[in-house]
Amino acid sequence: MENIIESESYKIQKPENWAPTINDDQLIDYIKESDFSNKQVEEGRDFCYFLDKIYYTSDTENSEYACVAYTLNEPANLESASAKDVVVEENETYLIHRISVLRDGVLIDKIPDTKIKVLDSENQSEGGILSSNKKVNITIKDLRLYDILITEDSRTKVFTDRDFMRKEFLKYVYVTPSTYWAYGKYKFSFINDRKETIAYKKTFFRDEEGNVLEPEINYLKKGERFVIDKENYINSFDANREIAPFIDFATDRNWVDLSNYISPLYEEIYSKASLTEFAPKLVEKLDAIPDQDEKLQFAIDYVQNHVYYIYNADEMNGHKPQEPSVTYENKQGDCKAKSVLLKVVLDYINVDASVVLVNFNSDHYIKYYLPSLLTFNHVIVKINYKGGTYFVDATSRDEFGLIENRGYIYFMHYLEVKTNQELQIKEPYKFPYYGINEKADFSAQNNIGILKLVSTYKGNRANYMRKYFKNTNKREIIDSWNNFLFYTLNYSNDRNGTDIRTIFKDAAIEIVSDDKKLNEFTIQYNATIENPYFIDAEKNRFLMYFDRNVVKNTARDFMHTDLSFWHNFDNEKYEINLTTDQKIDTQEKYTIQESTITNPYFDFTSRKKVTKNGASIIVDYKPLINLEIPSEDFEDFRNAHHEIADSNYGVGIDIIEQGLMNMLKYRFKKRLK
């Protein structure tokens, strides 16, 4: 092996005494062909002869052990086996016990052919993410197709004082293996060597008919272990429509115990120093704002935009927040630090606020997990103001508006950092405003179309569009709108392949207004279009405007057995006006079609007005959001979205061409309807 001096990030040594001892003869004996293994190879899949996984936890360390032997019959697996990266945290060590191959019945030690490099794992540091993680790069020379690779290794995390939370609490989620691999022998063991009892909860396991079994909770005292031991095993869940069975292991606690454990840590920090002592200039600015709404907006804006967000993985894992005076002085901090500073500022201006723990990435699973502080990976602020409850992410930037107009955060579960708290559910929500309110005027005169589009964005959409216009080239923005309108006006079906810039001549887009208090951002798009009509294969002409953004295909196409559909759409309103100097069919079915949809999860209306030379539609869509659609209601919910997609999301007008033959054709068509 090229690296003679071992790094503290990795070592080459024998397994710990809680792991099995396997000699070479045993290894060779484990690797036997069978009808089961031959069938997998015949089907073109690699095969795992055995996998022995162990998770070991004590009051001083967490460790994961694995011993595995698998075929390298597929080039992709050979490539990934030849070079891999293992990321280790601070005070975590990657332990290599064995790297071997079985080639033509002979066991060959590959550690001498292994090159190991230790690299910094800081590829995101420019975004304010700091971490002392290391990346152990392992390259094995001369692995060959049809080798059987055997690796035995461990990862051990020894706790420091900064890991006081991990010392006190265990959280580990075991997920059953990928459906790709077939295993001759598969074993997973969890060993509890802590003084505290560990609870474990089995979730999304299924019976022989594929029905989900009720979750099962059991307990492990010190010295006890949980074992899964299988032979000729393939994990058979439907990866596209089912959640993989998993087991959540956590120190046996309830939410009230956990809230009482963590709240004193924050209370101690709040009381370290008053805002008037460490931030007199900020206090002076706050005192100078007479309006309480504007004072609250200034406080949020200050912490979000004037204090730089730094994600320090090691500090975040510790869960003890930085003192607000330090955050203010250094003008930087992680989510805990920024949230604590914001709460202290809000306390000063007499706005009721608390820090809450969340995990946006795993929010759906929190209801299935056991109670644990280590479930959460982010901290935000809950604000009660004038009868409303608002959540603010102090790490966000470029957000604007008074509190009721700021961006809305979608999530469901949170734990408030106060004493005697249960896990809370964020209530479903109806927006008091439209995320987008758009008016489109499309007039065709003398075969020239004049298109004007005025769009007002609010809340999350205003924040996004403001950033988009700030950071995107104007030509790129215009091209994006042109492309959207190419489909909206149905030109994709009669002039596909045409350079879109030649269709939308003189296209221009400008910011009309930007109200930072209302958080409203208004833009206007204008374009001239020669030959504005869509022409079908029979040379019939139509003027059409169907905004496909109104159709929620994520709802229509959703297919999952275990996940519920997460409802997170904006209020939307569209007014579309089409006019022409041609005679139109004022009785055409889809031109006059209107709709009214009312169900528990959204209200949708489309209202039409038709004249002899045009038609207008107003589309109004108001959903109840921030909730999961119950499975028993989902098909009705989906069908309601199918109804929207059935020509209720826009308007089209049919041109009646001049001339006797065209009139006869028109009358004949009407008789057939």
N, C-alpha and C positions, 0 to 999 in steps of 0.2 A: 504494500500500500504506500502511496506517495507521501501521505501526511503522517509523519512519525510523531510529532508533538500534538497531542489531543487538545482541542479547544474545550473551554468550560461549557460550551453549547452542546458538545457531544462526547461520548466516551465509548470505548469498545471493552466490554466486560461481560461477565456471566449475569444471568437474571437474578433478581432478588429471591429471597427464600420463600416468598408467597407465590411465586410463579413455578410452573412445572419444570422438572429437569428432564430433558430429552436428549438421548445419545444418538449417534449416527445410525446404529443398527435399528433403533426404534423408528427413526425418520424413514429409512428405506422400507421398513415393514409397513408404515402407514400409507406409503405410496404404492397402491396396488390397483391394477386394472380390474374393472368389474363390468357387468352388463350396463349398469347405470352410467359409469364414466364413458364407456364406448359409445353409448347412445348420444351423449352430449357432443362428443367429438365428431361423430358422424353428422350431426346437425350443424356443424361448422362453428361451434362455440368452444371457447376455452373452458377448462374444467379445474375446479379447486379441489384437490384431494383432501385437504383438511384446513380448517381455520380454528384456532384456539385464541379467543379474545378474553382479556381479564381487565376489569376496572377495579383498582384498589384505592381505598381512601382511608386516611388516618387523620389524627389531629395535627399532624406535621406535614403531610404531603398528599397529593393526588397523583396516581400513576395509571397509565394504560399500557397493557402488554398485548402483543400479538405474535403468534407463530403461524405461518401460512405456507402452503406449498401449492403452486398452480402451474398449469401448462402455459407455454409461450408459443402457441400454434398460430396466433393471429399477429400480423405485423404491427398493428396498432398497440397491442399489449406488450410486444417485445420492445417497442420504442419507449413506451412509458416506463417500463421496468428498467431500462438501461440508464435513464436519467430522471431523477425526481427531486423535489424540494420538500423539506420538512421545516415548517416555521415553528420556532420555540419562543416562548415568552421569557421575560426576565426571570432568572432563577429556575428556569425549566431546562432540563437536559435530555437530549435524545441519546438513548443507550442502544448500541448495536450489539446484539448477542451472537448472531449468526447470519451470514450471507453465503448460500451454497447453491449449486445446481446439481440435479441428477441428470447425467448425460450418458445414454447407452448403458444404464444400470450402474454407472460409477458416480459416487458422490464427490464433487469437486468443491473445495473451499474457494470462494470468490473474494474474500476480504483482501487478499494480496492484489487483486485486480480492481480494487475499488479506490476511487479518488474522491476525497471529501473536501469541500470548501465551505467556509462559513462567511456569509455575507450579511450586511445590514439589510433589514427588511423595512425600508423607509421610503417606498416608492410614492407615497402620497404626502410627503412632508410639506410640499408647497401649498397644500390645501388646509394647513393648520392641524395636520394629524401627526402627532409625535408618538413614537413608540421605540422602546429599546428591544423589540423583537429581533431575533436573528433568523436567518434562513440558512439551513444546512442543506447544501447541494451535494447529492450523492450520484456519482457516475460509475457504472459497472462496465468494465471492458469485456468484450468477447462473450456477450450473451448471444445465443443462436436460436433460430427458429426450432421448435420442438424440444427445447430444453424444458426441464421442470425446475422452476425457481423456488427456493426455500429461503424465507427471511424470518428472522426472529428479532424483535426489537421492543423497546419500551420508551415512553415519554414520562418523565418524572418532574413534577412541580413541587419544589420545597417552599413552604410558606415563610414569608418574612413578616415583619411587623406591619408593613403596608398591606399585607393580605389578611388583615384581621377578619374581614368578612368571610373569606374562604376558610379560615381557621374555624370560625364559628358555625358556618353553614355549608352544606354540600348541595350542589345542584348538578345533575348529570342526566342527559336524555339519551337513552339507547334507542337507536332506530334499526329496525330489522334490515337485513342486507338487500342489495340491489337484486332485481329480478333477473339480471343477465346471468349471474353466476349460479352454477349448480355445485353443490358441496357433497363430497363423499362423507366427511364428518364435519360437523359445525358445532362449536361450543362457545357459549358466552357465559362468563362468571362475573358477578359483582360481589366484592368482598368488603364488608364493613368492619373496619378496625378503629372506628371512632367511639368515643365514650357515649355519644348521643345516638339514639335510635334513628335509623333511616327508614322512611316510608317509601314504598314504590307503587306506582299506579300503571297498570297495563291498559292501554287504550288502542282502539281500532284493530284489535285481534278479531278474527272471524272464525265461524264454525265451518263445517265441511260444505255447507251450501252457500258460503260466502256472506252470510249475515253477520253484521257487527255485533260482537258480544258486549254485554254490559261491562263498563270499566271495573277493574278489580284492584283493590288496595290491600297491601300487606306490609309487614314491618320486618326489619332486620336489626337485631341488637348487636352489640359489639362482638366480633368474632364469627358472626353468621354470614352466610353467602347465599346469593340467588344464582341459579344455574339454568341455562337452556342448553340441552344436549340433543342433537339430532343426527341422523344418518340418512344419506341419499336425499338431501334436502334442497328444495328450490322454493324460494319465497314467491308466492303465487298471486299477490295482490295486483290489481289493475293500476299500473302506474299513471295512466292517463286520467282515470276517473275516481281513484280511491287514494286515501291517505295511507302511507306506509304504517303498519303497526309499530308502536313505540312504547317504551317504558320510561316513565319519569321517576327519577330517584331524587329525593330531597330530604334534608333534615326535618324530622317530624315537628312541625310548627303550624299554628294557624295565623290568619292575617292580623288579628289583634295583637298577638305576641310580637309579630314582625314589626308592626307599626310602632309599638311601644319600645322596641329595640332601637329603631333608627331615628325616631323623632328627637330624642335627647341629643343625638349627634348634631342635628341641624339647629336645635334651640341654643345649644352652646355657641355655635358660630354666629347666630343672629345677635347674640348679646355681647359679642366681643367689643364692639365700638359703635357709637351712634353715627348716623350719616352726617350730622352737623360737625362732628369731630374730624372725620377723614375726608369729607367731600364738601367743604364750605362753598366752593365755586358752583358746584352743581346745585346745592341748596339755594344759593342766591338766584340762580336761573329759574328754579322751580317756584320760588316765592314771588318772582316777578310776573308769573302767568296767572291772571285772575280767574280765568275760566277753568273749572275742574276737568271738563272733557279734554281740553287742549293740554292741560297739565299732565293728564294720564297718557295722552298720545306722546308728549315729549319724553316722559319717563321711559316708555317702551322703546321709542326710537333711539334714545340715548344708549341704552344697554345693548340693543341689537346692533347698532351701527358704529358706536364709538368704542366698544370693547371687543377686541378681536377674539374670535373663537379658535381655541386650540384644543384639539382632542388628544389628551394625554392618556393613552391606553392604560398605563400602569396606575395613574391616579384615579381614572374612572373605575377600575376594578376594585380600588380600595373603598370607594363610596363615601369617603369623608370629604366634605366640601372645603374649598379654599375660603379663607376669611374675606368678607366683602371689601375690607379696606385694602387688602393686597390686590384683589381683582381690580379695584378702582385705580390704585396707584400704578399697576403694571399695564392697565388697559388690555388685559387678556385673561382668558380662563376657559375651562371646559364647560359643559352644559350645567353641571352642578354649581360651579362658581358664578356663572352668568345668571342663573335662575335665583340664587341666593341674593346676589346684588340687586336684581330687579325687585325681589320681595322686600328687601330693606328700603329701597327707594319708594315703593308703593306704601309701605307702612308709614313712611314719613308724610306722605300726602293723604293719609287716612283712606286708602283704598284697600278693601279686604282682599288679601291674596294668600295663597299657600303654594308650596312646592309639591309637585306630584311626580310619581315614578311611572314610566310607560315603556313599552317596547313595540314600536310601530312595525318592526319586521315580523314579529311573532305574535301580533295582537290576537289573531284568530285562535291560536292554540292556548292562550293563557287560561281560558275557561276549562281546558282539559288538564292543565298542569296542576301539580300540588303547590300549595302556598310556598313561595320562596322569594326573598329579596333579589336573588341572583337571576330571577326571570327577567328583570328589567335592565335595559341598557341605555336609557335616556331619561332626562329630567326636564320638565317644563313647568310653567306657572299657571295655576288656576286663579282666575280673577272673578269676584262677585261684584257687580257694579250696576246700580240702578235697576235691580230686579232681574238682571241677566247674568248668565254664567259664561265666561269666555276662557279659552285656553290660548296661551301665548308661548311660542317657542323662542326663548331668549337668544338662541343661536342663529335664528333666521336673519337675513339681511335684505335690504331693499324692499321692506314692507311699509305700507303707508295706511293712513286713515285713522279716524276716531275709532274707538274700541269696537263699535258695532259694525264697522266697515272693513276691518282688517281681514287678512286671509283666514279661512276656516281650516282647522286641522281635523282630519278624519282619523278616528280610532275609537275603540270601544272600552278597553279596560285600563284602570289606573288605580294606584294606591296613593292616597293623600298622606303627606308626611306630617301627621298629627297623631296624638295618642288615641288608642282604642278604635282604630279604623279597620273596616272590612274592605275587601276589594270592591271597587265601585264600577258601575257601568255608565258610560257617557250616554246621555239621553238622545233618542232620535231628534232630528232637527228639520225645520222648514225655514228656508232663507226668507228674510223679509224684503229682499231685493232680487233683481234679475242679474245673474252672472253675465249674461249677454242680452242686450236689447238692440236689435238690428233692423234697419229699414232698407229695403232694396227697391229701387225704381229702375225699370228697364223699359225704354220706349223705343219702338221701331218706326221710323218714318223714312219713306223713299229708300227702303232696303238698307238703311243705316241704323244701327242700334246704339243708343246712348245709355250707358249703365252707370248708375250712381249707388254706392253702398256706404251707408253711415252706420257704424258699429260702436256701441258704448259697452265697455267692459267694467265690471265691478268686483270687488273682493279679490279672491284668488286669481281670477282671470285678469283683472287690472294689474296686479303685481307681475303676473307672467308676461303680459303683453308689453308692459312698460320695459321690462328687462329685454324682451325680444327686440323691440324697436331700438333700444339703446345699444345692443351688442351685435346687431345683424346688419349687413350691408343692404342699402336701400334696393338695389337691383334684385337681390335675393328675396327680399320681402315681397316685391311686386311679382316676381316669378311664382312665389308661393300662392299668392292670391289668384293669379292667372290660372294656375294649375287647378286650384279649388273650383274656380268658375268654369273651367273647361268641362268638368264633370257635372256641375250644378246646372248648367245650361244645356246639357246633353250633347255637347259637341263631340264628346268621346265616341259617340255612335255614328257620326256622319263625316267626321274629318280627322279621324284618328291618324296619327303619324305626321300631322301638320305641325310646323313650328308654332308653339303657342304664342310666342311674341308677335307673330304676324297676324294672329287672330285678334288679340286685344291691343289694338293700336293706341298709341298715346296713353297707355295705362300709367296712372299716377296714384300715389297713396301718401297721405299727410296726416299728422297728428292735429286734430281739431282743438282738443282741450285735455288738460290733465289736472284734475282736482285732487290734491293730496289729502284733504280732510274727508271728502266723500269717498275717496279712493275710486274715482271714476276716470276712465281713460277712453277717450273718444277719437276714432280715426275715420277718414273718408277716403274711399277708393272711387276713381273715375276711369272710364275707358270708352273708346269708340270701337264699334264692331261692324265691319262690312259683312253683309249676308248674315244677319243676326238669327235667322230662323234655322231650327233643326229640320232637316229634310229626310224623310224616311225612304225606303226602297221603292215605294209607289209614287214618289215625288210629291207627297203631301207635306205641307209646311206647318210647323208648330213653333210657338214661342213658349219656352219652358224655364222654370226655375224651381228646382228641387234640391234643397240643402240636405245632403246626406248626413250632416252632423246631428240632425234632429233624430235620426234613426239610431237607436242604441243597439248596435249589433252584438256588443258584449253580453247584453241581456238575452238577445234572441238566440245566440249560439252557445250559451253557457250549458255545459254538460259535466256534472260532477256528482258522484254519489254521496260523498262525505262533506264536501265544502258547501256552504250556503253562499248564495250570490250576495256580494257586498254592494249595497246601494249608495252610490256617491256622486250623483249627477247634480248639475246646477239648475236653478230656475232659468228658463230661456223664453224669450219672446221675439218673434219675427213678424215683420210686416213686409209683404212682397206685392208690388204693384207692376202689372204688365199692361202696356198699351201699344196699339198698332194703328196704322192708317188703313188697314185691311178689314174686311168684314169677317167676323168670327162666328163660330157655332156656339151660341149662347146656351144651348141645351145639352151640350156634350156632358156625358156622365161624370167624368173625372174633373171637368172644369167646375162643375157646380157641387161636387161632393163635399160634404162637411162631416165633422166627427166630434163626438163628445165621449171622452173616456174618463170614468171615475172608478178608482179602486183604492184600497187602503194605502197604496204606496206612491201613487202619483195621480194628478189630474191633468188632462190634456184636452184642449179644444182647438179646432180649426174652423174658422168662420170665413165665408166667401162673400164677395160682392162682384157681380158680373154685369158689364155694360155691353153695348153693341160693338165696342172697339177695345175691350180689355177686361181684365179680371184682377181681383185683389184677394189676398188671404192674410189673416192674422192667426199665427200659431202661438199658443200659450201653453207652457209646460211647467208644472210645479210639482216636484217630487218631495216625498218625505225621505230624508237621507240619514246617513250615519247609522245604518242598521243592516242586519242580515235578513234577507227574505226567507221566511220559514218554508221548508220544503213542501208543506201541504198547500201553500199559496203560490208556489212558483209557476206552475203551468198557466194559471190565470194571468199572472204577471207577465209571463212570456207572450201569451196570446194577445194581451193588450199592446205590447210592443210590435207584434206582427200587424195589428190593425193600423198602427201609426205608419208602418212601412208600406201599407196598401194605399199609396198615393195620397196620404193625409199629411205629408210633410212639405208640401209645396203646391204650386199651381202651374197648369199648362193651358194654352188656348190653341184651338184648331182654326187655321185660316181657311175660309171658303173662297176658293179661287173664282175669278170672274169668268164669264162665258157660259153658254147654254149647256155644254157637255159637263162642265164641272158642277153646275147646279143640279143636273140630272143625277150625276154620280153621288152628290151630297144627299139628295132626297132618297135615293135607293139605299144608301148606307143607313139613313135614319129608319127606314122601314125594317131593316134587318135587326135593329136593336130591340 
